[in-house]
């Protein structure tokens, strides 16, 4: 999930460095949580992660799955 994450910090939070392509207007982090969401509840895509942020998220996910 993507959150502002101002009040808390989780070990695997991945800061989004480049907001331009994301459609977000405030500093945010990718917070790794396991859950399922029916695709019908997703109304639209607001943006995408930059290649740099995508690589950071991939590295964080690899670390998380290696635990």
Secondary structure as GFF3:
##gff-version 3
##sequence-region A 1 67
A	DSSP	beta_strand	2	3	.	.	.	ID=ss1
A	DSSP	beta_strand	14	15	.	.	.	ID=ss2
A	DSSP	beta_strand	29	30	.	.	.	ID=ss3
A	DSSP	three_ten_helix	39	41	.	.	.	ID=ss4
A	DSSP	alpha_helix	51	65	.	.	.	ID=ss5
###
